[in-house]
Amino acid sequence: MFTREDMSSLVNIAFKWNQRGDILMKSVLATGNMTLMDSGKRCLRVVILALGLTLASTNVLSETIELSEETQACLDCHDKESKQKKLDNGEQLSLHVSAKAFTASMHKETDCEDCHSDIDEKTHGKVAIDITSRRDYALGMQDSCLTCHKKKVTEYGDSVHAAMIKEGNQKAPLCSDCHQPHTVLSSKIVEPIAATPCARCHEDIFKAYAQDVHGIARVAKGSSAPICADCHQTHNVKAASMGTGVKDSCISCHKDSVKQHQDWLPNTERHFSAISCPACHAPNAQRRVNLRLYDSATKLQVSEKSGVPQFDKRTNAADANNQGLNERALWSLLKEFSQSGDDSKTVLQGRLEVSSGVEAHQLSDKSKAIKDCDTCHKKGAEPFQSVTLTIAGPDGRPLRHGVQNDVLNSLMSIDSVRGFYVIGSTRIKLLDVLLVLVVLGALTVPIAHMSVKRLFKNMREKLEAERATTQAAADENNAPESHPSHRSQP
């Protein structure tokens, strides 16, 4: 007899096999080269898939699912598709729970009362209960997940999704938005990528992902290719544009990426630090320089405090005409953000990145990645025409304000934008002039010395000759004369 684990394994094998068949069929349809053998293999795959799923589902459903009397009583009543309740805001809340789907779910051994502990069986269904909206009902059920999934709920509580909920966001996902509690299946079952819950909120991003190198590989290879949770985590989701979490995820899979880049890319580690992966691996994307506010003492990005919107207030005041912050406004803004009375100082760290989340998910094959140094290292390079200033908002998502692109070439920005300099592109002309003067000065001193030395060579030799003659005459005059008593006697 098949076990539920056997069914999961069989479903995975059949699903992957069929997916690969789909890829083959697409190729065949594109080329028109389909033989009778190809058609026969395709039909055989479909038959085996159907047979496997039928046998697996038949045996699994034949397992004895022992439900408690209370849970069985609940299902007897709620296993009706028409069962629903009208809420205070006019919405309809479905009360239907499929007994078949529930007994096949991961929660089949959980009694209804384990989650719905507030229900009194004596009055349930007899006394009207006021429910404001489906959202409020789902929020009220959040705590029931904590009983069994304490670790996951704790991780979720530290995520950008939970922070958005605290800020009052009505669209931030709750547990039940991603995990339908009555039909949730094992995460080991590889489902079609279209069934990924992230796609419901991030539709445009997911469409881009489905067509990029990762999405295509996911369809062809199944679970061996990355999907949303592999890069962004499942529960402890952070804002992708903040920190280095996404880059770290890239390196965790592409472990030899640094070594491979060192073969052709000078100063590889510096490039990895200052450039996001999609900036080169999404060649058709628009790029920008993101100047992120950092605390020099904690080495962490500066974030807004809830209820104290300082960033928008200060940037709007410094950029009243909404033309972008200039170098003077940027310098003043950093002084305002720097904490007084301690060693902390707010600085900027620049990073080259793509302009949107959609473009970050348009990754191409590595053979198409940008390798031309002139893309960045030339005057007027396209990636440096757009500059933005970023701070982490109270919910972790970035708050941005435009910056004039000439701040990258301004002498006043040396201190504020000192963490971002690109040879050949972000040139400060005054520094170039000073460099030329320093080089000329360094060359002038020895050249002038040699010229003067050569110019006065004859005069120096004449003076040395006269000095030698004078010294010789003096030596002769000072020589002692012979005494008469010393003369020889006859």
C-alpha positions as a printed NumPy array, in Angstrom:
array([[  0.   ,   0.   ,   0.   ],
       [  1.22 ,   3.482,  -0.812],
       [  1.93 ,   5.846,   2.058],
       [  1.401,   9.582,   1.811],
       [  5.161,  10.034,   1.476],
       [  5.129,   7.56 ,  -1.428],
       [  2.435,   9.643,  -3.093],
       [  4.476,  12.837,  -2.683],
       [  7.516,  11.167,  -4.253],
       [  5.476,   9.754,  -7.126],
       [  3.79 ,  13.073,  -7.778],
       [  7.177,  14.793,  -7.867],
       [  8.653,  12.262, -10.298],
       [  5.61 ,  12.318, -12.563],
       [  5.391,  16.112, -12.452],
       [  9.065,  16.591, -13.364],
       [  8.82 ,  14.021, -16.134],
       [  5.773,  15.662, -17.607],
       [  7.377,  19.12 , -17.347],
       [ 10.369,  17.932, -19.348],
       [  7.954,  16.504, -21.878],
       [  6.322,  19.935, -22.102],
       [  9.692,  21.508, -22.861],
       [ 10.306,  18.931, -25.576],
       [  6.866,  19.512, -27.072],
       [  7.434,  23.269, -27.187],
       [ 10.689,  22.657, -29.027],
       [  8.996,  20.285, -31.437],
       [  6.15 ,  22.674, -32.141],
       [  8.642,  25.475, -32.719],
       [ 10.674,  23.448, -35.256],
       [  7.939,  21.29 , -36.722],
       [ 10.158,  18.192, -36.409],
       [  7.849,  15.75 , -34.65 ],
       [  8.104,  12.084, -35.486],
       [  5.711,   9.263, -34.768],
       [  8.095,   8.017, -32.101],
       [  8.073,  11.445, -30.425],
       [  4.283,  11.386, -30.41 ],
       [  4.232,   7.856, -28.975],
       [  6.643,   8.8  , -26.19 ],
       [  4.531,  11.818, -25.359],
       [  1.368,   9.701, -25.126],
       [  3.174,   7.115, -23.017],
       [  4.238,   9.823, -20.57 ],
       [  0.696,  11.072, -20.208],
       [ -0.641,   7.53 , -19.645],
       [  1.994,   6.726, -17.016],
       [  1.405,  10.068, -15.279],
       [ -2.352,   9.496, -15.126],
       [ -1.933,   5.885, -14.002],
       [  0.595,   6.796, -11.34 ],
       [ -1.527,   9.56 ,  -9.908],
       [ -4.63 ,   7.377,  -9.969],
       [ -2.948,   4.48 ,  -8.15 ],
       [ -1.297,   6.795,  -5.65 ],
       [ -4.434,   8.754,  -4.871],
       [ -6.537,   5.569,  -4.614],
       [ -4.184,   3.955,  -2.128],
       [ -3.678,   7.113,  -0.101],
       [ -7.375,   7.789,   0.172],
       [ -7.836,   4.208,   1.246],
       [ -5.753,   4.92 ,   4.337],
       [ -7.831,   5.038,   7.47 ],
       [ -8.082,   8.642,   8.648],
       [ -9.311,   8.561,  12.203],
       [-10.996,  11.855,  12.967],
       [-12.317,  12.775,  16.37 ],
       [-16.056,  12.839,  16.82 ],
       [-15.991,  16.607,  17.198],
       [-13.975,  17.138,  13.989],
       [-16.171,  14.707,  12.069],
       [-19.233,  16.578,  13.282],
       [-17.718,  19.845,  12.055],
       [-16.981,  18.393,   8.623],
       [-20.457,  16.897,   8.337],
       [-21.832,  20.414,   8.598],
       [-19.183,  22.437,   6.789],
       [-18.618,  20.117,   3.806],
       [-21.173,  22.089,   1.804],
       [-19.934,  24.482,  -0.886],
       [-22.911,  26.778,  -0.44 ],
       [-22.197,  27.408,   3.24 ],
       [-21.144,  31.023,   3.83 ],
       [-21.675,  33.992,   6.131],
       [-22.353,  37.62 ,   5.316],
       [-20.005,  39.943,   7.186],
       [-20.533,  43.42 ,   8.571],
       [-18.814,  45.087,   5.589],
       [-20.961,  43.175,   3.093],
       [-18.338,  40.552,   2.188],
       [-19.184,  36.861,   2.049],
       [-17.013,  34.529,   4.155],
       [-16.985,  30.965,   2.859],
       [-17.558,  28.417,   5.622],
       [-17.012,  25.466,   3.313],
       [-14.351,  22.944,   4.338],
       [-13.923,  20.014,   1.96 ],
       [-13.692,  16.832,   4.012],
       [-11.753,  15.154,   1.202],
       [ -9.227,  17.978,   0.924],
       [ -8.882,  18.282,   4.702],
       [ -8.163,  14.578,   5.241],
       [ -5.493,  14.8  ,   2.509],
       [ -3.869,  17.901,   4.017],
       [ -0.984,  18.268,   6.458],
       [ -3.521,  19.284,   9.133],
       [ -5.522,  16.055,   8.95 ],
       [ -4.392,  15.059,  12.462],
       [ -5.34 ,  18.441,  13.891],
       [ -8.746,  18.809,  15.48 ],
       [-10.907,  21.781,  14.558],
       [-10.912,  22.933,  18.188],
       [ -7.093,  23.139,  18.17 ],
       [ -7.348,  26.227,  15.978],
       [-10.919,  27.356,  16.667],
       [-10.611,  27.242,  20.439],
       [-12.962,  30.209,  20.864],
       [-15.961,  28.249,  19.582],
       [-18.479,  26.964,  22.114],
       [-20.09 ,  23.829,  20.731],
       [-23.241,  24.522,  22.753],
       [-23.929,  27.869,  21.103],
       [-22.059,  27.44 ,  17.796],
       [-24.376,  28.014,  14.871],
       [-27.162,  29.186,  17.159],
       [-25.838,  32.591,  18.255],
       [-24.856,  35.155,  15.633],
       [-21.226,  36.282,  15.748],
       [-20.243,  39.693,  14.387],
       [-17.258,  39.602,  12.02 ],
       [-16.189,  42.891,  10.507],
       [-14.36 ,  41.588,   7.422],
       [-12.474,  38.617,   6.022],
       [ -9.236,  40.455,   6.793],
       [-10.147,  40.988,  10.448],
       [-11.161,  37.353,  10.769],
       [ -7.837,  36.174,   9.303],
       [ -5.94 ,  38.509,  11.654],
       [ -7.805,  37.064,  14.607],
       [ -6.804,  33.536,  13.592],
       [ -3.065,  34.352,  13.366],
       [ -2.303,  33.362,  16.96 ],
       [ -3.633,  29.837,  16.444],
       [ -0.642,  29.094,  14.175],
       [  1.742,  29.889,  17.029],
       [  0.747,  26.775,  18.98 ],
       [  2.336,  24.362,  16.495],
       [  4.558,  26.604,  14.384],
       [  6.29 ,  28.749,  17.006],
       [  9.628,  28.965,  15.169],
       [  8.054,  29.889,  11.834],
       [  5.728,  32.449,  13.417],
       [  8.709,  34.022,  15.196],
       [ 10.588,  34.262,  11.899],
       [  7.54 ,  35.779,  10.267],
       [  7.275,  38.331,  13.087],
       [ 10.696,  39.694,  12.086],
       [  9.816,  39.996,   8.406],
       [  8.903,  42.945,   6.232],
       [  5.398,  41.462,   5.906],
       [  4.81 ,  41.554,   9.667],
       [  6.236,  45.083,   9.842],
       [  3.792,  46.191,   7.155],
       [  0.909,  44.753,   9.168],
       [  2.05 ,  46.69 ,  12.257],
       [  2.045,  49.837,  10.137],
       [ -1.586,  49.173,   9.258],
       [ -1.073,  47.845,   5.728],
       [ -4.243,  46.005,   4.695],
       [ -2.59 ,  44.07 ,   1.867],
       [  0.375,  42.55 ,   3.69 ],
       [  0.094,  38.736,   3.655],
       [ -1.086,  36.795,   6.682],
       [ -0.459,  33.092,   7.336],
       [ -3.705,  32.043,   5.658],
       [ -2.93 ,  34.121,   2.546],
       [ -0.056,  31.781,   1.704],
       [ -1.133,  28.606,   3.519],
       [ -4.797,  27.639,   3.106],
       [ -5.271,  26.055,   6.551],
       [ -7.785,  23.364,   5.522],
       [ -6.007,  22.167,   2.367],
       [ -2.31 ,  22.863,   2.985],
       [ -0.029,  20.197,   1.462],
       [  3.549,  19.202,   2.174],
       [  6.155,  21.699,   1.017],
       [  8.047,  18.744,  -0.506],
       [  5.466,  18.479,  -3.273],
       [  6.702,  20.453,  -6.266],
       [  3.744,  22.305,  -7.698],
       [  3.622,  24.327, -10.939],
       [  5.283,  27.706, -10.425],
       [  1.964,  29.428, -11.134],
       [  0.711,  28.007,  -7.823],
       [  3.355,  29.946,  -5.874],
       [  1.482,  32.219,  -3.417],
       [  3.934,  35.093,  -3.945],
       [  2.492,  35.549,  -7.439],
       [ -0.804,  36.801,  -6.002],
       [  0.746,  40.013,  -4.66 ],
       [  3.868,  40.324,  -6.819],
       [  2.232,  39.543, -10.148],
       [  4.46 ,  41.636, -12.431],
       [  7.638,  40.458, -10.717],
       [  6.536,  36.84 , -10.905],
       [  5.75 ,  37.117, -14.612],
       [  9.287,  38.415, -15.173],
       [ 10.741,  35.604, -13.06 ],
       [  8.797,  32.933, -14.957],
       [ 10.527,  34.017, -18.179],
       [ 14.056,  34.524, -16.869],
       [ 16.864,  31.998, -16.489],
       [ 15.662,  30.823, -13.058],
       [ 12.004,  30.481, -13.979],
       [ 12.753,  28.551, -17.152],
       [ 15.102,  26.257, -15.222],
       [ 12.413,  25.734, -12.574],
       [  9.983,  24.435, -15.181],
       [ 12.622,  22.179, -16.724],
       [ 14.268,  20.901, -13.525],
       [ 11.652,  21.28 , -10.819],
       [ 12.86 ,  21.828,  -7.271],
       [ 16.565,  22.003,  -8.219],
       [ 16.106,  25.513,  -9.623],
       [ 15.51 ,  28.509,  -7.32 ],
       [ 12.098,  29.975,  -6.622],
       [ 11.024,  32.951,  -4.465],
       [ 11.751,  31.424,  -1.041],
       [ 15.233,  30.29 ,  -2.086],
       [ 16.388,  33.894,  -2.473],
       [ 14.006,  35.839,  -0.228],
       [ 13.385,  33.267,   2.542],
       [  9.995,  31.752,   3.284],
       [  8.933,  33.51 ,   6.476],
       [ 11.735,  35.903,   7.445],
       [ 11.337,  37.957,   4.287],
       [ 13.314,  41.21 ,   4.159],
       [ 13.101,  44.107,   1.728],
       [ 15.202,  42.953,  -1.228],
       [ 16.823,  46.346,  -1.769],
       [ 18.11 ,  46.585,   1.799],
       [ 21.221,  44.897,   3.137],
       [ 23.082,  42.117,   1.34 ],
       [ 20.653,  39.231,   1.832],
       [ 19.806,  38.699,  -1.829],
       [ 23.446,  38.91 ,  -2.946],
       [ 24.363,  36.396,  -0.242],
       [ 21.658,  34.093,  -1.614],
       [ 23.18 ,  34.334,  -5.085],
       [ 26.617,  33.405,  -3.762],
       [ 25.21 ,  30.541,  -1.679],
       [ 24.231,  28.804,  -4.939],
       [ 26.98 ,  30.155,  -7.186],
       [ 29.755,  29.34 ,  -4.734],
       [ 32.589,  29.713,  -7.239],
       [ 31.317,  33.012,  -8.656],
       [ 34.085,  35.094,  -7.093],
       [ 36.774,  32.801,  -8.465],
       [ 35.202,  32.753, -11.919],
       [ 35.027,  36.546, -12.021],
       [ 38.629,  36.911, -10.839],
       [ 39.754,  35.327, -14.107],
       [ 38.741,  38.459, -16.026],
       [ 37.411,  41.125, -13.623],
       [ 40.026,  43.277, -11.814],
       [ 39.325,  44.142,  -8.179],
       [ 36.583,  41.497,  -8.078],
       [ 35.64 ,  41.748,  -4.407],
       [ 35.172,  45.521,  -4.67 ],
       [ 32.873,  45.029,  -7.651],
       [ 30.86 ,  42.417,  -5.741],
       [ 30.492,  44.84 ,  -2.833],
       [ 29.409,  47.879,  -4.863],
       [ 27.371,  46.272,  -7.661],
       [ 24.234,  44.151,  -7.365],
       [ 24.177,  40.912,  -9.367],
       [ 21.26 ,  41.929, -11.668],
       [ 23.127,  45.106, -12.67 ],
       [ 25.234,  42.92 , -14.953],
       [ 23.094,  39.783, -15.303],
       [ 19.973,  41.649, -16.472],
       [ 21.648,  43.342, -19.459],
       [ 18.531,  45.125, -20.722],
       [ 17.653,  46.729, -17.379],
       [ 17.909,  50.402, -16.482],
       [ 20.533,  51.024, -13.788],
       [ 21.01 ,  53.641, -11.109],
       [ 23.324,  54.56 ,  -8.243],
       [ 21.657,  54.002,  -4.897],
       [ 23.215,  56.062,  -2.081],
       [ 22.224,  54.353,   1.177],
       [ 22.393,  56.079,   4.558],
       [ 24.634,  54.162,   6.972],
       [ 25.535,  54.605,  10.629],
       [ 29.339,  54.564,  10.809],
       [ 29.307,  53.295,  14.412],
       [ 26.883,  50.362,  14.071],
       [ 27.731,  49.643,  10.41 ],
       [ 23.989,  49.3  ,   9.75 ],
       [ 21.659,  51.141,   7.421],
       [ 19.868,  54.063,   8.995],
       [ 16.142,  53.432,   9.411],
       [ 13.153,  55.61 ,  10.16 ],
       [ 11.441,  55.29 ,  13.513],
       [  7.755,  54.497,  13.427],
       [  5.673,  57.642,  13.729],
       [  8.662,  59.957,  13.184],
       [  8.882,  60.576,   9.4  ],
       [ 12.163,  62.507,   9.396],
       [ 13.414,  61.414,   5.969],
       [ 10.564,  62.783,   3.852],
       [ 10.39 ,  65.922,   5.984],
       [ 14.089,  66.686,   5.644],
       [ 14.5  ,  65.76 ,   1.983],
       [ 11.426,  67.715,   0.917],
       [ 12.667,  70.764,   2.834],
       [ 16.111,  70.492,   1.237],
       [ 14.618,  69.961,  -2.232],
       [ 11.666,  72.332,  -2.282],
       [ 11.524,  72.432,  -6.107],
       [ 11.71 ,  68.643,  -6.407],
       [ 14.695,  68.822,  -8.752],
       [ 16.8  ,  66.381,  -6.781],
       [ 19.209,  66.982,  -3.922],
       [ 22.382,  68.844,  -4.895],
       [ 25.781,  68.38 ,  -3.235],
       [ 25.231,  71.125,  -0.637],
       [ 21.786,  69.815,   0.336],
       [ 23.141,  66.28 ,   0.571],
       [ 25.997,  67.365,   2.817],
       [ 23.605,  69.287,   5.094],
       [ 21.224,  66.339,   5.213],
       [ 23.979,  64.019,   6.422],
       [ 24.8  ,  66.461,   9.22 ],
       [ 21.15 ,  66.437,  10.303],
       [ 21.021,  62.659,  10.4  ],
       [ 24.286,  62.329,  12.273],
       [ 23.65 ,  61.855,  15.965],
       [ 25.125,  64.485,  18.245],
       [ 26.976,  63.768,  21.461],
       [ 28.536,  60.429,  20.434],
       [ 30.921,  58.938,  17.906],
       [ 28.176,  58.051,  15.451],
       [ 28.201,  59.65 ,  12.031],
       [ 25.82 ,  59.142,   9.123],
       [ 27.645,  58.361,   5.895],
       [ 26.676,  57.214,   2.433],
       [ 27.448,  53.895,   0.8  ],
       [ 26.834,  53.742,  -2.911],
       [ 25.712,  50.699,  -4.85 ],
       [ 24.971,  50.206,  -8.533],
       [ 21.673,  48.375,  -8.995],
       [ 18.739,  47.962, -11.375],
       [ 15.857,  50.409, -11.2  ],
       [ 12.973,  48.085, -10.293],
       [ 12.048,  44.741,  -8.809],
       [ 10.712,  43.565, -12.165],
       [ 14.092,  44.189, -13.821],
       [ 15.85 ,  42.377, -10.981],
       [ 13.932,  39.257, -12.051],
       [ 14.814,  39.473, -15.743],
       [ 18.069,  37.578, -15.357],
       [ 19.581,  36.204, -18.546],
       [ 21.919,  33.331, -19.236],
       [ 25.456,  34.075, -18.028],
       [ 26.7  ,  34.162, -21.615],
       [ 24.691,  37.374, -22.087],
       [ 25.905,  39.112, -18.904],
       [ 27.628,  42.486, -19.284],
       [ 31.416,  42.186, -19.413],
       [ 32.321,  45.384, -21.243],
       [ 34.154,  47.683, -18.808],
       [ 33.177,  50.724, -20.865],
       [ 29.579,  50.225, -19.757],
       [ 30.553,  51.962, -16.522],
       [ 34.144,  53.17 , -16.868],
       [ 33.702,  56.006, -19.343],
       [ 32.614,  59.633, -19.224],
       [ 28.83 ,  60.021, -19.144],
       [ 28.203,  56.314, -18.589],
       [ 24.473,  55.505, -18.627],
       [ 24.321,  53.778, -15.194],
       [ 25.397,  56.99 , -13.448],
       [ 22.765,  59.277, -14.932],
       [ 20.223,  58.26 , -12.265],
       [ 21.029,  58.678,  -8.563],
       [ 18.779,  58.139,  -5.559],
       [ 19.106,  58.494,  -1.789],
       [ 17.664,  55.654,   0.312],
       [ 16.78 ,  55.   ,   3.932],
       [ 15.02 ,  52.008,   5.465],
       [ 11.414,  52.804,   6.329],
       [  9.774,  51.673,   9.6  ],
       [  8.523,  48.503,   7.897],
       [ 11.899,  47.761,   6.299],
       [ 10.972,  48.871,   2.807],
       [ 13.135,  51.613,   1.264],
       [ 12.184,  55.286,   1.222],
       [ 13.785,  57.145,  -1.676],
       [ 14.466,  60.675,  -2.846],
       [ 16.075,  61.774,  -6.102],
       [ 19.612,  63.165,  -6.188],
       [ 21.193,  65.254,  -8.942],
       [ 23.698,  63.076, -10.771],
       [ 26.464,  65.71 , -10.682],
       [ 26.949,  65.064,  -6.948],
       [ 29.109,  62.135,  -8.033],
       [ 31.489,  64.634,  -9.674],
       [ 31.395,  67.377,  -7.045],
       [ 34.293,  68.326,  -4.768],
       [ 31.827,  68.942,  -1.947],
       [ 30.745,  65.305,  -2.187],
       [ 34.189,  63.89 ,  -1.421],
       [ 33.276,  63.298,   2.211],
       [ 29.615,  62.344,   1.748],
       [ 30.016,  60.059,  -1.278],
       [ 33.493,  58.834,  -0.464],
       [ 32.385,  55.202,  -0.537],
       [ 31.55 ,  55.259,  -4.25 ],
       [ 34.023,  56.183,  -6.984],
       [ 34.254,  54.789, -10.498],
       [ 37.431,  55.36 , -12.489],
       [ 36.648,  57.026, -15.789],
       [ 33.091,  57.995, -14.894],
       [ 32.698,  59.777, -11.555],
       [ 35.502,  62.292, -12.141],
       [ 35.952,  65.41 ,  -9.998],
       [ 37.57 ,  67.956, -12.349],
       [ 39.194,  70.041,  -9.615],
       [ 40.902,  66.929,  -8.289],
       [ 42.149,  66.211, -11.813],
       [ 43.636,  69.732, -11.962],
       [ 45.23 ,  69.316,  -8.555],
       [ 46.644,  65.964,  -9.604],
       [ 48.192,  67.524, -12.718],
       [ 49.729,  70.299, -10.595],
       [ 51.152,  67.78 ,  -8.151],
       [ 52.667,  65.728, -10.989],
       [ 54.099,  68.838, -12.637],
       [ 55.493,  70.003,  -9.303],
       [ 57.085,  66.644,  -8.657],
       [ 58.747,  66.739, -12.08 ],
       [ 59.732,  70.432, -11.963],
       [ 61.898,  70.215,  -8.839],
       [ 64.467,  67.689, -10.15 ],
       [ 64.417,  69.197, -13.653],
       [ 65.013,  72.707, -12.305],
       [ 67.765,  71.417, -10.056],
       [ 69.552,  69.706, -12.956],
       [ 69.136,  72.77 , -15.21 ],
       [ 70.574,  75.154, -12.644],
       [ 73.397,  72.734, -11.938],
       [ 74.261,  72.53 , -15.644],
       [ 73.863,  76.275, -16.192],
       [ 76.38 ,  77.176, -13.479],
       [ 78.778,  74.336, -14.245],
       [ 81.524,  76.578, -15.862],
       [ 81.248,  79.174, -13.141],
       [ 81.484,  76.493, -10.522],
       [ 84.585,  74.982, -12.177],
       [ 86.268,  78.467, -12.411],
       [ 85.528,  79.141,  -8.771],
       [ 86.883,  75.751,  -7.8  ],
       [ 90.106,  76.418,  -9.841],
       [ 90.618,  79.819,  -8.215],
       [ 89.971,  78.282,  -4.821],
       [ 92.595,  75.583,  -5.542],
       [ 95.202,  78.192,  -6.668],
       [ 94.608,  80.311,  -3.61 ],
       [ 94.947,  77.27 ,  -1.377],
       [ 98.219,  76.24 ,  -3.049],
       [ 99.723,  79.734,  -2.599],
       [ 98.71 ,  79.759,   1.003],
       [100.276,  76.372,   1.559],
       [103.558,  77.56 ,  -0.029],
       [103.738,  80.704,   2.113],
       [103.142,  78.702,   5.221],
       [105.963,  76.223,   4.464],
       [108.967,  76.575,   7.069],
       [112.411,  78.069,   5.798],
       [115.752,  76.212,   6.377],
       [117.76 ,  77.475,   9.585],
       [121.488,  78.473,   9.158],
       [122.595,  76.237,  12.01 ],
       [121.231,  73.298,  10.126],
       [123.586,  73.836,   7.192],
       [126.471,  71.36 ,   6.782],
       [129.899,  72.363,   8.09 ],
       [132.892,  72.352,   5.622]])
